[in-house]
Amino acid sequence: MFELISQLVDVPTTRIREIREEKLILAKPKLVVGIRRDIPFCGNGLCWRYDGAVEITSKVVAFTQSIHLTFPDQEVCGGELGHVRHIDVEKRGCISVCNDLGCGRHGRKEETPYLRLREWKERNKREIRKFIFPCTFRFRILRKKMDFELRSAKEKLEREQRERKQRAKLKLDREKKAKEAAIRQREAIEASQRARRLDAIEAQIKADQHMQESLISGDGIVFERVFQAVPFQGNGDKIKLPPSCFTELSDQGAFDKGPLYFELSVADHSDNKKTTHSGVLEFTAEDGTVGLPPHVWSNLFSSHDAVDVPLVEIRYIRLPKGSYAKLQPDNLGFSDLPNHKAILETILRQHATLSLDDVLSVNYGQVSYKLQVLELKPASSISVLETDIEVDIVSPDIVSDKPNQHVLRLLQFGKSESGTVEEGQYDYYKFSIDEATVEKILAGNIKVIVKLDVEKDGADTDLYVSKHPVLFPSLHQHEWSSHDVGSKTLILGSKERALSSGTYSIGVYGFKGTVKYQVSVLIQESIDGAKVGERALSSSSDVDTVECRNCKHSIPSRSIALHEVYCSRHNVVCNHHGCGIVLRVEEAKNHLHCEKCGQALQPAEMEKHLKVFHEPLTCGCGIMLEKEQMVQHQARDCPLRLIACRFCGDMVEAGSSATDTRDRMRGMSEHESTCGSRTAPCDSCGRSVMLKDMDIHQIAVHGKSS
């Protein structure tokens, strides 16, 4: 019923419940008329209100803020007892009521007092009672239904309120988060803008500082460019620049200030980028590129750095002249070089600068040494042009244990050293012979024996000996060698005219497998004072002798017949051309000759002999020769051989033949031709003369003979 009433009059359920809680009496529930709360209803009915309760004398038509009732026993607009058109429950009375004086529809409207309603109630009390009791039971049933519907409506209302509250809370949370995000975004934008402003200010400050540093370091000349690095083969640290750099430097007067020096660094933005210094060789590079020699390239770019397009930043600077340098080799052996400081002087002659932590490469023959610059004075980068520098060489901190390391271990006379050498590797030793010992050797009183004992386990070694400047004797380059199978012995006696005082090197080469060995150097006196190479006189030299027809030895004539019978039975003469050695019959089968060189060998030595002496060897200069020819080539003709320069006194590579015809006629090598082109002041007149023409100058100008 409440649902129906609510649909008819559009009244909230809560308002209906307020009315239900009051005392409610229904009468004659016959007629139901739909009305709207804002339109007056014209029908028979009456309502009254007293003591806070509402008594209804007819069927409830609708519930709004105004309650409307009808009575079927009253005539509509009959001019008798009036009908209720609009009742306001808040005013405890009726408004605009038809009464016995006429209908309100005819234009007469009056307020009906509350007492008039009571009079009407008294007149109709009997009619009201007729309908009270039959409606009570039905009202109770409706009341239960109304309670359930009211609870459902309450729960629905509470649920809607909770949902609205939750939505409102979520909305507030979203708005709060949006505000916080907006604040954070605004702060981030402001921080980014502030950081950009600070970076711009810092970059400007750095640029100004860099400009000031460039002006100071360049002595008023500012030259800074970025080029693509291109390697080229050359010595020293002098680079090649484009011709445009020459014009720019010349316009600023850089050539008037002396030699040009440049600071080179890798063009990246890291704080620890590598830096070195160099001079300039020539201005012939292509535009946008700079030519770097191996020394500069290796100090700027590591071997493991993979750079597609290496960029180098070049800056003009002025450097002070150096006075001191401390260098450290990467391993032992550099101090074994004869006059290693003179070698360093030759290397530095090709350089214009030195920088701290730079690595210098020193090549001596086929061996290369790396020396790191540990300390420089008076600055961390110095000029080495036209200055005298004190150089200290310190020992390496860590000694490598590589078996093929080029290190000469000292060997004393009469003491043996043990070692192990792998196949294809060398172990090196050194010993010295003084002037007195050399004189005794050449006189034939003593001889020097180099002995190598090996364990016979299927492996084998070779023995090489050389005199300085050949520090590391090898298969290609040596003066004495032994290739016997097993133990080996070399005798340096009076017949060796190459003997002289100095340092000698021994090379033990692993020919086959890993070999354990013992090497020693002995001084042995000649037996009975006989000189080496001389045969002792026979005490029976004056006895009548006859030559044996088999062994060709001189035999006393009285026993020649018996000797020839015995000799022909037990001895055999080798018929190979140039041999003629007499052998025992059982030894003859082990006596062979090489088909290529005719050397007498045993069968076990033939394979090694063919491999060592007759397999072609490749020299570092590219030529291929057999062993004997290779030794002569590297001693006389190889451009990589070491010679003592007649002008600088250093042991240097000879190079190829001199390009100048006069130098070739004077027997100069390529190095001597270049080195002799340096000028020096004449001791007599002070005039600058080339070193290779100094002798001619002294004779032609001053009449002095060299």
PAGU-876404 format. One record per residue (C-alpha): residue in one letter; x, y, z. Coordinates in pm, whole numbers, padded with zeros to 5 digits, always signed. Each point is the difference from the previous one (the first is absolute). Example, Ala and Ser with C-alpha at 12.3 -4.5 7.8 and 13.67 -1.06 7.14 Angstrom:
2
A+01230-00450+00780;S+00137+00344-00066;
end
This chain:
706
M+00000+00000+00000;F+00277+00244+00089;E+00172-00087-00325;L-00318+00074-00194;I-00054+00325+00182;S+00362+00100-00057;Q-00037-00069-00374;L-00318+00201-00021;V+00106+00310+00184;D+00383-00016-00029;V+00050+00014+00378;P+00325-00121+00165;T-00039-00320+00199;T+00144+00163+00310;R-00293+00244+00008;I-00246-00284-00025;R+00166-00170+00294;E-00036+00314+00208;I-00372-00010-00058;R-00018-00377+00065;E+00148+00039+00343;E-00299+00216+00099;K-00343-00144+00074;L-00157-00084-00335;I-00364-00105-00053;L-00136-00096-00342;A-00366+00018-00100;K-00183-00113-00313;P+00299-00086-00218;K-00200+00001-00321;L+00103+00291-00215;V+00360+00077-00101;V+00059+00312-00198;G+00341+00103-00135;I+00099+00355+00080;R+00302+00227-00011;R+00109+00178+00311;D+00014+00336-00175;I-00355-00018-00153;P-00308+00051+00225;F-00229-00307+00003;C-00372+00058-00020;G-00192-00290+00167;N-00199-00096+00304;G+00216-00039+00308;L+00118+00152+00318;C+00311-00010+00216;W+00088+00129+00339;R+00300-00005+00228;Y+00018+00007+00373;D+00234-00099+00285;G+00282-00072-00244;A-00197-00283-00173;V-00201-00027-00316;E-00334-00181-00018;I-00115-00091-00345;T-00369-00055-00078;S+00040-00134-00348;K+00252-00184-00218;V+00344+00158-00019;V+00047+00133-00348;A+00355+00140+00025;F+00264+00110+00245;T+00191+00319-00059;Q+00071+00296+00214;S-00376+00046-00031;I-00239-00298+00061;H-00311-00035-00216;L-00310-00209+00093;T-00333-00076-00171;F-00339-00122+00118;P-00235-00173-00246;D-00315+00093+00195;Q+00050+00368-00064;E-00095+00169-00317;V+00262+00172-00198;C-00052+00369-00024;G-00360-00041+00120;G+00000+00312+00202;E-00051-00194+00320;L+00268-00106+00245;G+00323+00106-00174;H+00277-00215-00135;V+00369+00036+00065;R+00190+00147-00289;H+00339+00040+00168;I+00097-00081+00354;D+00325+00118+00155;V+00099-00221+00292;E+00235+00265+00130;K-00289+00246+00065;R-00238-00239+00184;G-00289+00096-00226;C-00139+00006-00350;I+00062+00250-00269;S-00231+00074-00291;V-00289-00226+00114;C-00345-00028-00159;N-00272+00060+00266;D-00370+00029+00014;L+00023+00352-00126;G+00128-00115-00337;C+00288-00162-00178;G+00344+00154-00014;R-00004-00070-00371;H-00260+00274-00033;G+00247+00248+00135;R-00075+00004+00370;K+00292-00101+00220;E+00006+00020+00373;E+00197-00142+00288;T-00194-00278+00179;P+00070+00014+00374;Y+00119-00304+00178;L-00318-00008+00218;R-00220-00038-00307;L+00189-00317-00077;R-00076-00132+00344;E-00368+00068-00049;W+00002-00186-00321;K+00178-00288+00169;E-00266-00023+00268;R-00281-00014-00256;N+00173-00274-00194;K+00136-00205+00291;R-00230-00290-00069;E+00103-00023-00359;I+00365+00010+00096;R-00032-00290+00243;K-00153-00224-00263;F+00329-00013-00186;I+00259-00002+00281;F-00006-00365+00111;P-00021-00175-00341;C+00315+00184-00108;T+00213-00075+00308;F+00108-00356-00102;R+00086+00107-00350;F+00204+00287+00137;R+00213-00237+00211;I+00093-00205-00303;L+00086+00310-00192;R+00201+00123+00296;K+00234-00306-00013;K+00051+00048-00370;M+00065+00364+00057;D+00262-00085+00267;F+00193-00225-00243;E-00017+00257-00275;L+00111+00272+00238;R+00299-00211+00111;S+00094-00066-00361;A-00035+00366-00078;K+00213+00084+00302;E+00272-00247-00099;K-00007+00127-00355;L+00025+00357+00123;E+00289-00088+00232;R+00175-00188-00280;E-00045+00293-00234;Q+00131+00231+00269;R+00304-00221+00052;E+00061-00015-00374;R-00033+00375-00028;K+00235+00039+00293;Q+00250-00243-00155;R-00022+00176-00336;A+00048+00332+00170;K+00300-00137+00190;L+00151-00145-00319;K-00059+00328-00175;L+00175+00185+00281;D+00291-00248-00016;R+00028+00043-00376;E-00008+00374+00032;K+00263-00016+00276;K+00225-00227-00206;A-00047+00217-00305;K+00097+00306+00200;E+00305-00179+00141;A+00101-00121-00349;A-00044+00351-00136;I+00216+00135+00282;R+00268-00261-00065;Q-00008+00065-00373;R+00025+00372+00057;E+00291-00052+00240;A+00172-00233-00251;I-00041+00256-00278;E+00136+00272+00223;A+00292-00223+00107;S+00074-00088-00363;Q-00008+00363-00102;R+00218+00091+00295;A+00247-00282-00085;R+00014+00115-00363;R+00071+00353+00110;L+00271-00123+00236;D+00149-00224-00272;A+00004+00289-00242;I+00170+00221+00257;E+00250-00275+00084;A+00069-00067-00369;Q+00060+00369-00056;I+00235+00013+00299;K+00188-00306-00126;A+00022+00148-00348;D+00141+00321+00141;Q+00247-00192+00216;H+00099-00216-00296;M+00056+00308-00211;Q+00216+00153+00271;E+00195-00326+00037;S+00048-00016-00377;L+00128+00355-00005;I+00239-00070+00286;S+00121-00340-00125;G+00031+00126-00356;D+00180+00319+00101;G-00272+00214-00155;I-00073-00236-00292;V-00333-00183-00009;F-00021-00300-00230;E-00240-00283+00077;R-00146-00240-00256;V-00160-00345-00018;F+00120-00233-00276;Q-00055-00357-00104;A+00309-00205+00088;V+00174-00191-00280;P+00304-00220+00080;F+00318+00005-00207;Q+00329-00184+00030;G+00269+00216+00151;N+00236+00041+00291;G-00026+00236+00293;D-00294+00215+00105;K-00032+00252-00282;I-00342+00024-00165;K-00130+00115-00339;L-00248+00290-00015;P-00208+00144-00287;P+00134+00304-00192;S-00277+00219+00145;C+00159-00037+00344;F+00325+00141-00135;T-00180+00314-00118;E-00185+00048+00328;L+00311-00052+00213;S+00206+00223-00224;D-00256+00282+00024;Q+00027-00009+00380;G+00380+00003-00008;A+00047-00348+00147;F+00310-00071-00210;D+00175+00302+00146;K-00016-00151+00348;G+00207-00310-00082;P-00087-00368-00052;L-00367-00090-00011;Y-00141-00221+00274;F-00353-00136+00024;E-00212-00165+00267;L-00198-00294-00137;S-00297-00156+00177;V-00283-00234-00094;A-00307+00207-00090;D-00252-00130+00254;H-00171+00141+00308;S+00149-00235+00259;D+00200+00141+00288;N+00291-00245-00040;K+00061+00031-00372;K+00349-00084-00120;T+00238+00283-00084;T+00346+00019-00156;H+00217+00258-00176;S+00180+00018-00331;G+00184+00215-00248;V-00085+00054-00365;L+00168-00180-00289;E-00166+00167-00298;F-00323+00165-00117;T-00101-00249-00269;A-00298-00179+00153;E-00344+00011-00160;D-00249+00257+00128;G-00181-00122+00309;T+00261-00265+00082;V+00321-00025+00200;G+00272-00258-00058;L+00119-00177+00315;P+00319-00211+00021;P-00011-00331+00193;H+00142+00156+00318;V-00277+00263+00024;W-00273-00242-00111;S+00091-00262+00263;N+00005+00262+00279;L-00343+00138-00097;F-00188-00316-00094;S+00033-00333+00180;S+00021-00317-00204;H-00337-00121+00138;D-00180+00330-00078;A-00229-00053-00298;V-00042+00345-00157;D-00170+00031-00340;V+00089+00365-00060;P+00265+00109+00251;L-00016+00374+00065;V+00293+00187+00150;E-00006+00347+00155;I+00319+00194-00075;R+00103+00312+00192;Y+00309+00216-00047;I+00209+00043+00315;R+00347+00102+00110;L+00217-00251+00189;P+00306+00056+00220;K+00329-00171-00079;G+00045-00318+00198;S+00280-00063+00247;Y-00082-00339+00153;A-00188-00317-00095;K-00056-00328+00184;L-00089-00301-00214;Q-00102-00355+00090;P+00016-00296-00243;D-00282-00251-00003;N+00231-00296+00072;L+00359-00096+00064;G+00252-00001-00281;F+00014+00364-00101;S+00300+00060+00223;D+00182-00279-00188;L+00010+00214-00311;P+00349+00135-00062;N+00002+00373+00072;H-00377+00011+00043;K+00007+00370+00086;A+00152+00074-00340;I-00281-00204-00155;L-00250+00215+00190;E+00171+00313-00124;T-00038-00123-00357;I-00369-00072+00057;L-00068+00338+00162;R+00171+00173-00291;Q-00312-00088-00200;H-00231+00151+00263;A-00094+00359+00077;T-00182-00053+00330;L-00037-00232+00297;S-00315-00032+00211;L-00062-00165+00333;D-00130-00360-00028;D+00096-00020-00367;V+00148-00329-00123;L+00314+00009-00215;S+00076-00285-00240;V+00368-00092-00039;N+00087-00250-00272;Y+00332-00180+00018;G+00032-00243-00286;Q-00309-00221+00001;V-00076+00073+00366;S-00227+00282+00114;Y+00003+00156+00347;K-00270+00217+00159;L+00105+00276+00242;Q-00254+00199+00201;V+00069+00360+00098;L-00027+00015+00380;E+00129+00349+00076;L+00093+00316-00188;K+00151+00332+00101;P-00073+00291+00005;A-00357-00083-00111;S-00219-00299-00082;S+00053+00070-00372;I+00336+00119-00132;S+00186+00077-00319;V+00301-00218-00088;L+00126+00217-00285;E+00341+00163+00039;T+00036-00087+00368;D+00199-00234+00223;I-00216-00236+00206;E+00112-00216+00290;V-00160-00343-00041;D-00045-00263+00272;I-00100-00359-00080;V-00171-00184+00286;S-00066-00373+00025;P-00350-00128-00078;D-00230-00054+00296;I-00129-00336-00121;V+00225-00249-00175;S-00173-00219-00256;D+00060-00375+00008;K-00060-00060-00371;P+00232-00272-00134;N+00074+00186-00323;Q+00086+00326+00167;H+00308+00170-00142;V+00203+00010+00321;L+00370-00086+00030;R+00080-00195+00316;L+00356+00024+00125;L+00213-00314-00033;Q+00325-00024+00196;F+00301-00207-00102;G+00008-00347+00153;K-00364+00012+00120;S-00289-00166-00177;E-00356+00129-00025;S-00305-00225-00034;G-00312+00080-00195;T-00288-00126-00211;V-00075+00120-00350;E-00312-00070-00202;E-00005-00085-00366;G+00046+00308-00217;Q+00110+00221+00293;Y+00335+00146+00108;D+00177+00037+00333;Y+00285+00251+00008;Y+00315+00028+00209;K+00302+00227-00009;F+00363-00014+00107;S+00291+00242-00033;I+00361-00046-00110;D+00256+00259+00106;E+00303+00112-00199;A+00250-00222+00187;T-00205-00312-00067;V-00026+00084-00369;E+00377+00031-00026;K+00047-00344+00156;I-00257-00152-00236;L+00163+00150-00308;A+00341-00120+00124;G-00136-00354+00016;N+00052-00041+00373;I-00368-00038+00091;K-00332-00052-00168;V-00359+00082+00094;I-00244-00290-00008;V-00377+00055-00011;K-00173-00323+00101;L-00368-00092-00016;D-00116-00325+00163;V-00356-00119-00062;E-00208-00291+00122;K-00042-00263-00272;D-00379-00045-00001;G-00076+00049-00368;A+00026+00380+00017;D+00287+00205-00138;T+00148+00350+00005;D+00230+00223-00205;L+00281+00218+00132;Y+00081+00348-00136;V+00271+00245+00110;S+00056+00358-00114;K+00192+00308+00102;H-00153+00337+00067;P-00158+00197-00162;V-00196-00316-00091;L-00167-00044+00338;F-00233-00287-00080;P+00157-00263-00227;S-00246-00203-00203;L-00022-00230-00299;H+00017+00303-00229;Q+00268+00200+00175;H+00295-00146+00192;E+00376-00053-00023;W+00039-00352+00141;S-00252-00283+00015;S-00033-00369+00077;H-00279-00223-00128;D+00120-00337+00125;V-00258-00240+00135;G+00018-00017+00378;S+00267+00189+00192;K+00197+00268-00180;T+00340+00166+00038;L+00140+00313-00161;I+00373+00077+00028;L+00118+00359-00041;G+00375-00028-00063;S+00285+00181-00164;K-00133-00068-00349;E-00304+00219+00071;R+00133+00336-00119;A-00336+00162+00081;L+00073-00032+00370;S+00036+00326+00190;S-00069+00130+00346;G-00360+00077+00083;T-00331-00168+00069;Y-00112-00320-00170;S-00352-00139-00017;I-00112-00364+00006;G-00332-00107-00146;V-00154-00337+00089;Y-00269-00084-00256;G-00266-00266+00052;F+00022-00196-00326;K-00233-00283+00091;G-00224-00038+00304;T+00056+00144+00346;V+00358-00052+00113;K+00173+00021+00337;Y+00359+00108-00036;Q+00315+00119+00175;V+00221+00263-00161;S+00349+00099+00113;V+00306+00195-00116;L+00347-00136+00082;I+00355+00124-00050;Q+00229-00292-00078;E+00376+00010-00037;S+00167-00164-00302;I+00151-00343+00075;D+00380-00005+00053;G+00018+00361-00098;A-00074-00085-00361;K-00184+00266-00185;V-00347-00064-00131;G+00008-00081-00367;E+00358-00118+00005;R+00094-00366-00014;A+00260-00132+00245;L+00327-00124-00155;S+00038-00377-00003;S+00301-00138+00183;S+00057-00245-00285;S-00007+00254-00280;D+00343-00106-00116;V-00097-00374-00032;D-00038-00145-00357;T-00376-00010-00078;V-00221-00123-00284;E-00353+00118-00083;C-00273-00261+00042;R-00189-00059-00323;N-00328-00040+00188;C-00008+00266+00270;K+00270+00228-00148;H+00176+00027+00338;S+00380-00007+00037;I+00104-00337+00139;P+00354-00117+00087;S+00140-00199-00286;R+00085-00300+00215;S-00370-00055+00091;I-00174+00122-00313;A-00088-00349-00126;L-00167-00103+00325;H-00182+00334+00023;E-00141-00015-00352;V-00140-00349+00059;Y-00169+00110+00323;C-00115+00334-00141;S-00159-00143-00313;R-00192-00249+00213;H-00135+00239+00269;N+00007+00351-00151;V-00190+00158-00289;V+00075+00329-00173;C-00295+00228-00091;N-00004+00047-00376;H-00207+00322+00006;H+00176+00283-00181;G+00189+00212+00246;C-00052-00233+00297;G+00250-00295+00003;I-00052-00067+00369;V+00103-00343+00128;L-00277-00181+00188;R-00038-00328+00176;V-00197-00253-00199;E-00285+00002+00256;E-00008+00383-00005;A-00009+00034-00377;K-00373-00075-00021;N-00075+00302+00225;H+00212+00235-00208;L-00208+00206-00249;H+00046+00317-00204;C-00259+00270-00072;E-00091-00002-00368;K-00024+00381-00005;C+00309+00114+00188;G+00202-00324+00043;Q+00037+00032+00377;A+00072-00328+00179;L-00281-00101+00234;Q-00148-00290+00187;P-00344-00130-00102;A-00162+00147+00311;E+00135+00345-00087;M-00110+00008-00364;E-00360+00113+00060;K+00103+00287+00228;H+00282+00101-00234;L-00236+00030-00298;K-00250+00203+00203;V+00255+00236+00154;F+00241+00057-00286;H-00205-00047-00316;E-00354+00120+00071;P-00040+00359-00128;L-00018+00268+00268;T-00176+00334-00036;C+00188+00310+00110;G-00174+00298+00152;C+00081+00196-00314;G-00194-00253-00211;I+00278-00202-00164;M+00001-00385+00023;L+00331-00188+00036;E+00141-00317+00152;K+00168+00017+00339;E+00362+00060-00107;Q-00095+00266-00253;M-00244+00155+00249;V+00273+00044+00261;Q+00225+00172-00253;H-00289+00214-00126;Q-00090+00129+00347;A+00364+00067+00080;R+00082+00196-00318;D-00294+00094-00222;C-00327+00006+00198;P-00141+00353+00045;L-00121-00108+00345;R+00348-00092+00124;L+00145+00202+00285;I+00302+00216-00067;A+00195+00256+00198;C-00071+00335-00162;R+00324+00185-00076;F-00166+00333+00086;C-00222-00059+00305;G+00177-00311+00129;D-00328-00179+00071;M-00090-00353-00101;V-00269+00057-00259;E-00156-00180-00292;A+00212+00046-00309;G-00290+00048-00236;S+00028-00039-00374;S+00267+00154-00219;A+00042+00376+00016;T-00192+00194-00261;D+00286+00248-00053;T+00264-00128-00243;R+00289+00155+00191;D-00122-00161+00322;R-00021-00340-00169;M+00356+00041-00129;R+00113+00079+00355;G-00168-00322+00122;M-00269+00171+00206;S-00322-00172+00090;E-00339+00169-00021;H+00012+00095+00368;E+00353+00136-00023;S-00094+00205-00305;T-00291+00156+00191;C+00183+00032+00331;G+00305+00155-00168;S-00217+00273-00151;R-00030+00164+00342;T+00213+00309+00045;A+00248+00080+00273;P+00227+00301+00053;C+00358-00040-00119;D+00251-00007+00286;S+00233+00235-00190;C-00224+00260-00162;G-00339-00058+00164;R-00174-00036-00334;S-00292-00245-00014;V+00105-00298-00212;M-00171-00331-00067;L+00154-00282+00200;K+00068-00212-00307;D+00187+00292-00162;M+00195+00098+00311;D+00316-00191-00108;I+00001+00165-00343;H-00057+00341+00162;Q+00293-00050+00239;I+00233-00097-00287;A-00118+00253-00259;V-00045+00304+00224;H+00234-00052+00292;G+00255-00237-00152;K-00048-00256+00272;S-00001-00370-00071;S-00235-00221+00192;
end
